[in-house]
Amino acid sequence: MVRPSYIATGMLLLFIAFIIPFLMVIKILESNLMLLIIAYIISLIGLVLGIYGVIEKYSKIFSGTG
């Protein structure tokens, strides 16, 4: 079974968190506080997952197990 890549998942979440406010600026989505908070939380989760994925990948390379 293939494990999902934390880096790819983090990048996807960061992209979604970028698109939500962008759609608000160009007036496709109605701007409200709850949607901005959700975009911020998605951004934080994406950033944490991406950093975790990079640390996990490079720690295996430097330890010689990956």
C-alpha positions in Angstrom: 0.0 0.0 0.0 1.4 3.4 -1.0 1.6 6.0 1.7 0.4 9.5 0.8 3.1 12.1 0.4 2.9 14.7 3.1 4.7 17.2 0.9 2.1 16.8 -1.9 -0.8 17.0 0.6 0.7 20.1 2.1 1.1 21.7 -1.2 -2.5 20.9 -2.2 -3.8 22.4 1.1 -1.7 25.5 0.6 -3.0 25.9 -2.9 -6.6 25.6 -1.7 -5.9 28.1 1.0 -4.5 30.5 -1.6 -7.5 30.0 -4.0 -10.2 30.7 -1.4 -9.1 34.3 -0.6 -8.3 34.9 -4.3 -11.9 34.0 -5.3 -13.1 36.4 -2.6 -11.0 39.2 -4.0 -12.3 38.7 -7.6 -15.9 38.5 -6.1 -16.7 34.9 -7.1 -17.1 33.9 -3.4 -18.8 36.2 -0.9 -16.3 37.4 1.7 -17.1 36.4 5.3 -15.1 35.8 8.4 -15.8 32.1 8.7 -14.4 31.4 5.2 -11.3 33.4 6.0 -10.7 31.5 9.2 -11.2 28.2 7.4 -8.7 29.3 4.7 -6.2 30.3 7.4 -6.6 26.9 9.2 -6.1 25.0 5.9 -3.0 27.1 5.3 -1.5 26.2 8.7 -2.3 22.5 8.3 -0.8 22.5 4.8 2.4 24.3 6.0 2.8 21.9 9.0 2.3 18.8 6.8 4.7 20.1 4.1 7.4 20.8 6.7 6.8 17.4 8.3 7.1 15.7 5.0 10.4 17.5 4.2 11.8 16.6 7.6 10.7 13.0 7.3 12.2 12.7 3.8 15.6 14.2 4.5 16.0 12.6 7.9 15.7 9.2 6.1 18.2 10.2 3.5 20.8 11.5 6.0 20.4 8.5 8.3 21.0 6.1 5.4 17.6 4.3 5.6 15.9 6.0 2.6 
